Amino acid sequence: MSLEKQDDFDHGAWLKRKDLTPIETVFLTALVYLDKRLRIVDYLELLEDAYYKVNLQMPKSHTEQYDLDNKFWYWYPLYSLGFFSVLAYIVAAVSGALLGFYYSPSTAGEPTVAYESVKMIMQDVQFGYALRSIHRWAAQIMMAAVFLHMLRVYFTGSYKEPRELNWLLGIILISLSMVFGYTGYLLPWNQLAFWAGQIGVEMALATPIIGEWGAQLLFGGFTLGQATLIRMYILHVFILPFVVTALIALHVGIVWVQGIAEPH
């Protein structure tokens, strides 16, 4: 089976000629919409052929499909930003997992146990200072790379049909990355973390209708304490890593299916 771009077919006229029930019409319309963007039918045929073929041809890039002949070579260095952000995410995840062996999410004591555990990592753990620095810088580099990656996608028109679903997924990922950064910023539970948390509570309370409910859910109440730190720790260590990793895999998988989009 060839993965070359096929001629456009008038699906709308085809549906009108058929005597379909409303449920069938909705189902086929949704299937056509998704197939135009994710090439579902092509890849179902590929899965069928996979039983008989050992080597499957990778999807052609946008340049190969439309014979652009490297006309946009000056953009190519910017196409590594997605990979660079994933690499920084992996470094941050691995270093963060190692830091988790020494960190204690507790506000007890003065100074707090959480702050003392971070201080112990920086001063007493062998290579602890380097490990925390790697984690912090990897997170900052990841945010910068993701932001620049989104700018590249926008200015090269790569968000256009049929890649708009992956663009929306990218917006979700950059939003979760900011939540990642905020929750991690609070974990040392020092003065900077405390007042950053207080700003978060005030922002939650300023939200119409769901403000108080949101503050209680995310921060454990209207004042900061042990419940706040535990919530930030759970989000940063147990929830966000799995959600973000799954969404990154989906994001990269869609890019693999659709191919790379050079500038329009």
N, C-alpha and C positions, 0 to 999 in steps of 0.2 A: 504494500500500500504506500502511495506517495503522500508526503506531508506538504506538498506544494500548495500554495493558495489556490483554491478553486474559484471558478467564475461565480459571481453573486447570483443567487436564485431568489425569485420573488415569492417568498414564503407567504406573505400576506394574501396574494391572489390565490395561491394554492389552497390556503385555509378556507377562503370564501367559496371555492368550488366544491368543497367537501360538505357533506351533511353531518355535522358534528354536534354533539350535545355541548352545553355550556362547560361542563367539567372537562370534556376532551379538548375543547378550544383553549381553556386556561392552561391545561397541562402541556399541550403542544406549543402554545405561545411561549410559556416559560422555558421549555426545552430548546426552542429555536433561539431564544435570547441568550441562554447559557452556552449553547453550542457555538454561536457566533463569537463569543468571548473566550471560551475555554476549550473549544474544539473537542467536545465530548465524544461525538460520533467517531472522529478520526482516531482517538485514543482507545475507544472501545474495540475498534478493529485492530489496533496495534496489540492490545492485550490478547486478542484471539490469535493473531499471528505469532505471538511470543512463544506459544507452545511448539512452534515448528522452526523458529529462527533463533539463532544464538546471538547474533550481533544486530541490535536495533539502531537505526540511523537517528542521531539527535536532531531535534527540530532545527530548521534553518533559521539563521538570524534575519533581522529585518533587512540588512544589507544584501544578503544572499537572495531573499525572496523577491525583492524589488530591484535587484541589480544596481545598487547605488554606487558600487565600485569605489568604496572608501572616500566618498566626496566630503565626509564630515570627520576626517581624521583628527582635526584639532580638538574635537570634543572627547576623544577616547580616554585621555587621562581621568576625566571626571566620571567615567563609567566604572571606575574602581571604588567609588565611595561606598556603594552598597556592600561590597565585600569587606572594605575596611571597617565599616560599622559593625558587621557581624563578627569580624576578628576581634575588635575591641570588646564586644559583648562577651565573647568566649573568655578572653583574658580576665575581664571583670568578674565573670561567674566563677571561674576557677579560683582566683585569688580571694573572692568573697567567701567561697566554701571553706578555704583554709583559715580565714579569719574567724569563721564561725566556731572553730574548735576552742577559741580563747575568749570569745565575747560572752558577756552575761547581761541579758536584758532586764535589769533590776534598777529601780529608783531608790532603793533603800540606802540609808547612810548619808553622810555628808563629808566629803563628796560622794556621789552615788556609786554604787557597784558598777553600773554601766560605764561611767567615766573612768573609774579605776581600772576596769578591764581593758579599755582602749589605751590607757596610759601604760599598763603592763605590757601590752602588745608592742607599743612604740619603744619601750625602754628595756624590757627584760627578755622578751622572746627573741631568739636568734633569727636575724633577718626580718624581724617583725616590722621595723620601720620601713624597710624596702617593700615588704609585702603590702602594707597599708597604702604606701605611696603608689604602688603599681595599681592597686584597686581603685584608688581615687582618680589617678590620671587616666586609666582605661575608661572609667565612667565618663569623665569629661570629654575625652577624645571621641567616645561613642556618640555623645550628644552632638558634638560639633559635626561629626561625619554624617549623622542622620539628618541634621538640619541642611547641610550642604547637598546631601543626596536628594532631599525633597526639592530644593531649589533647582538642581539639575534636571530633575524629572519635569518640573513645571516649565522651565524655560526652553526645554527641547521638545515640549509637546508630547511627552511620553505618557501623560495621564489620559490622553484621548482614547476614544473607542478603538479597539475593544479592551483597553487596559484600565478603564475607570474603576472597576471593582478592586483591582490591586492598588490603585491610588488611594481609595478609601481605606483599605487595609493598612497602607503606609501611614495615613493620618492617625489611625488607631494606635499603631506601633510607636510613633513619636510621642503621642500623648501618654502612653504607658511608660515610655522611657523617662518622661518628666516626673511621673509618679514614682518611678524607681529612684530617681535622684532625690526627690523630696523625702521619701521614707528613709533612705540611707543617711540623709543629712541630719535626721533627728536621733539616730541610734547612739551617737556618743553622749547624748544627754548633758551637754555643757551649756553655757549661756547662749551661744549661737543657736544650738538646737532647740533650747527652751523657747526662745522668742520667735524662732521660725515656726514652732508648733503653735504658739499663741496667735500668730498671724493666720495660720491655717484654720484655727477655731473661729476667729472673727470672720474670715471669708466664708466659712461654712454657714455661720449664723446669719450672714447677710444674704444668703440665697433665699429667694422667695419660696414660700409654701413648705419646702422640705428642709429648710435651714437647720432647725433644731434637731430634727430626726437625723440629718446627715452628720451633724457635729457629734451626736451621741454614738452613731454607728462607727465613724472613722476615728474619733478621738476619745471615746469612752466617757463623754460628758462635756461640760462647758469649761472645765478647768483641767489643766494638764496633770497627769500623775502616772501611776504604774499601768493603768489600763491603756493610756495613750501609747506608752513605749511598747507594750506587748502587741498592740494592734499594728504599730509601724513595723515591728520585728516580724510578725507573721506575714504581713503584706510583702515585705522586702525579701524574706528568705523562703517562704513556703508557697505563696500564691503567685506573685508576679513572675518569678523565674520560669515556672511551668507554663503559664499563660503566654508570656512573651516568646519563649522558645517554640511553642506550638504555632504561634502566629508567624514567627520568622520562617519556620519550615514551610508553612502554607504559602507565604509570600514568595519565597524562593522557588517553590514548586510551580506556582502560577507563571513566574518568569520563565522557567524551563519549558512549560507548555506553550506559552505565547511567543517565546523568542525575545531577543533584545530589540528594543525600539530605538533606532537612531533618530536624530533630529528630524522633525517634520518640516 
